[in-house]
Amino acid sequence: MKLFVLIVSPSVSFLFEITISENVIEQIANESNEVWFSVASVWEMGIKVSIGKLPLPGQIDDYVSTRITRLGARSLEINASHALRAAALPLHHRDPFDRMLIAQAQVEDMTLVSADSTFNQYEVSLLWAASS
């Protein structure tokens, strides 16, 4: 399984110290799964840091690279097919970063890790991240 991890989303984040489901932890630790992150997540995080909505304990570059290394995640760049799919999505969710993540998961046939219930309205494979 290709797991598409939202490393920045406020709803579920592996950059922040929050409680996530044991299932997600197990799936990320499972070496037969590939773990990916979107550059859209890093972009969103950079914006939030620059406007003061996301305080970090250090420089964003170091913070993000440390978390990505811990996850053993690979980078998924944004390409034209992702942008076109995001533009064509129904407007259940208006956040452009979340729409990009949904589009990338669809195009790349990935399982999106999230605790955002709005994502359930889209045709995308989801792994629920919130612990109960």
C-alpha positions as CSV (number, residue, x, y, z in Angstrom):
1,M,0.0,0.0,0.0
2,K,1.2,3.5,-0.8
3,L,0.4,5.7,2.2
4,F,0.1,9.4,1.5
5,V,0.8,11.2,4.7
6,L,-0.4,14.7,5.5
7,I,2.6,16.0,7.4
8,V,1.2,19.4,7.8
9,S,-2.6,19.3,7.9
10,P,-4.1,20.7,11.1
11,S,-6.4,17.7,11.2
12,V,-3.7,15.1,11.4
13,S,0.0,15.7,11.5
14,F,3.1,13.7,12.0
15,L,5.0,17.0,12.5
16,F,3.1,17.8,15.7
17,E,2.9,15.8,18.9
18,I,-0.7,14.7,18.7
19,T,-2.4,11.4,19.3
20,I,-3.0,9.3,16.2
21,S,-4.5,5.9,15.8
22,E,-2.5,2.8,16.5
23,N,-3.5,1.6,13.0
24,V,-1.8,4.5,11.3
25,I,1.3,4.0,13.4
26,E,1.4,0.3,12.4
27,Q,0.8,1.1,8.8
28,I,3.6,3.6,8.7
29,A,6.0,1.2,10.5
30,N,5.1,-1.6,8.1
31,E,8.0,-1.8,5.8
32,S,5.9,-3.2,2.9
33,N,4.1,0.1,2.7
34,E,5.5,3.2,1.0
35,V,5.2,6.5,2.9
36,W,4.9,9.7,0.8
37,F,4.3,13.3,1.6
38,S,3.2,16.1,-0.7
39,V,5.2,19.2,-1.3
40,A,1.8,20.9,-1.0
41,S,1.9,20.1,2.7
42,V,5.3,21.7,3.1
43,W,4.1,24.7,1.2
44,E,1.1,25.1,3.4
45,M,3.2,24.8,6.5
46,G,5.6,27.4,5.2
47,I,2.7,29.9,4.8
48,K,1.4,29.2,8.2
49,V,4.8,29.7,9.8
50,S,5.3,33.0,7.9
51,I,2.0,34.4,9.1
52,G,2.5,33.3,12.7
53,K,-0.2,30.6,12.7
54,L,2.2,27.8,13.2
55,P,5.0,28.2,15.8
56,L,7.9,25.8,15.5
57,P,10.7,25.0,18.0
58,G,13.3,25.9,15.3
59,Q,13.8,26.6,11.7
60,I,11.2,25.2,9.4
61,D,13.8,23.5,7.1
62,D,15.3,21.5,9.9
63,Y,12.0,20.8,11.5
64,V,10.4,19.4,8.3
65,S,13.5,17.4,7.2
66,T,13.8,15.8,10.6
67,R,10.1,14.6,10.5
68,I,10.4,13.4,6.9
69,T,13.5,11.4,7.8
70,R,11.8,9.9,10.8
71,L,9.0,8.8,8.6
72,G,11.2,7.5,5.9
73,A,8.9,9.3,3.6
74,R,9.4,10.2,-0.1
75,S,8.4,13.5,-1.7
76,L,5.5,13.7,-4.1
77,E,5.9,16.8,-6.3
78,I,2.9,18.6,-7.9
79,N,2.4,18.0,-11.6
80,A,-0.1,19.1,-14.2
81,S,-2.3,16.0,-13.8
82,H,-2.6,16.7,-10.1
83,A,-3.5,20.4,-10.7
84,L,-6.1,19.4,-13.4
85,R,-7.7,16.8,-11.1
86,A,-7.8,19.3,-8.2
87,A,-9.6,21.8,-10.4
88,A,-12.1,19.2,-11.4
89,L,-13.0,18.0,-7.9
90,P,-16.5,18.8,-6.6
91,L,-16.4,21.7,-4.1
92,H,-17.1,19.7,-1.0
93,H,-13.9,21.1,0.4
94,R,-12.7,24.6,-0.5
95,D,-9.2,24.5,1.0
96,P,-6.8,24.4,-2.0
97,F,-4.1,22.5,-0.2
98,D,-6.5,19.8,0.9
99,R,-8.0,19.6,-2.6
100,M,-4.5,19.1,-4.0
101,L,-3.8,16.3,-1.5
102,I,-7.1,14.6,-2.5
103,A,-6.2,15.0,-6.2
104,Q,-2.7,13.6,-5.7
105,A,-4.0,10.6,-3.8
106,Q,-6.5,9.9,-6.6
107,V,-4.1,10.3,-9.5
108,E,-1.3,8.3,-7.8
109,D,-3.6,5.6,-6.4
110,M,-2.5,6.3,-2.8
111,T,-4.2,5.9,0.5
112,L,-4.6,9.3,2.1
113,V,-4.0,9.5,5.9
114,S,-6.4,12.0,7.4
115,A,-8.8,12.8,10.2
116,D,-10.7,15.3,8.1
117,S,-14.3,13.9,7.7
118,T,-14.8,16.1,4.6
119,F,-12.5,13.9,2.7
120,N,-15.1,11.1,3.0
121,Q,-17.2,13.0,0.4
122,Y,-14.5,12.3,-2.3
123,E,-13.7,9.1,-4.1
124,V,-10.3,8.5,-2.4
125,S,-8.9,5.7,-0.3
126,L,-8.6,6.9,3.3
127,L,-6.9,5.7,6.4
128,W,-8.5,7.3,9.4
129,A,-5.8,8.9,11.5
130,A,-7.5,10.1,14.7
131,S,-7.4,7.9,17.7
132,S,-10.6,7.2,19.4
